[in-house]
Amino acid sequence: MNLSSQMDRELLRKGTLRFLAERFRLALDVGQIVRLMEVRHYVDVDFDSQDVEQALVVLEGEEFVKSITEQFGATVYYQITGKGIVANERING
């Protein structure tokens, strides 16, 4: 979908951060993140996997999440970092 407004992109980043913080023990791929966030209505904007990938790039750049590439394949999983947990508490309360 490619979120058009900066506010929508920020909401998705915050929602993705909160989602991963609540599942801090899990490493999830983009498809899993999208499906679960849609089912649980984490943000009030329409988004797709490309939007979530872009949010994860920003969060990874801030070191709030880390990417883990499957050893025997190309699947990339994302997991929140300690820095991300602290940022989530500060940002999302």
C-alpha positions in Angstrom: 0.0 0.0 0.0 2.9 2.4 0.8 1.6 4.6 3.5 1.5 8.2 2.2 1.5 10.3 5.3 4.4 10.7 7.7 2.0 10.3 10.6 0.7 6.9 9.3 4.3 5.7 8.9 5.1 6.8 12.4 2.0 5.0 13.8 3.1 1.8 12.0 6.6 2.0 13.4 5.3 2.5 16.9 2.8 -0.3 16.5 5.4 -2.6 15.1 7.7 -1.8 18.0 5.0 -2.4 20.5 4.0 -5.7 18.8 7.6 -7.0 18.9 8.1 -5.8 22.5 5.1 -7.9 23.6 6.7 -10.9 21.9 10.3 -10.2 23.0 11.2 -13.9 23.0 10.1 -14.5 19.4 11.8 -13.8 16.1 9.2 -13.4 13.4 9.3 -13.0 9.7 7.5 -10.1 7.9 4.6 -12.2 6.9 4.0 -13.4 10.5 4.2 -9.8 11.8 1.8 -8.5 9.2 -0.8 -11.2 9.8 -0.7 -11.0 13.6 -0.8 -7.2 13.6 -3.8 -7.2 11.3 -5.7 -9.7 13.4 -5.0 -7.8 16.6 -5.6 -4.4 15.1 -2.3 -2.9 16.3 -2.6 0.3 14.2 -5.6 2.3 12.8 -4.2 2.5 9.3 -4.2 0.1 6.4 -0.8 -1.4 5.7 0.8 -4.2 3.8 4.1 -6.2 4.0 6.0 -3.6 2.2 5.0 -0.9 4.7 6.1 -3.2 7.6 9.4 -4.0 5.9 10.0 -0.2 5.7 9.1 0.2 9.3 11.5 -2.6 10.3 14.3 -1.0 8.3 13.9 2.2 10.4 13.6 0.3 13.6 16.7 -1.8 12.8 18.6 1.4 11.9 17.8 2.7 15.4 18.9 -0.7 16.8 15.5 -1.3 18.3 15.2 -4.6 16.4 17.7 -7.0 14.9 17.4 -9.2 11.8 18.3 -12.8 11.9 18.7 -14.7 8.6 17.7 -18.3 8.5 20.9 -20.4 8.5 19.8 -22.7 5.7 17.7 -20.3 3.7 16.9 -16.7 2.9 14.1 -16.0 5.4 14.8 -13.0 7.6 13.3 -12.9 11.1 13.0 -9.8 13.3 13.4 -9.7 17.1 13.3 -6.7 19.4 16.5 -5.7 21.2 17.0 -4.5 24.8 17.3 -1.0 23.4 14.0 -1.6 21.6 12.2 -2.7 24.8 13.3 0.5 26.6 12.3 2.6 23.6 8.9 0.9 23.5 8.3 1.7 27.2 9.3 5.3 26.6 7.3 5.7 23.3 4.2 3.5 23.9 4.1 3.7 27.7 
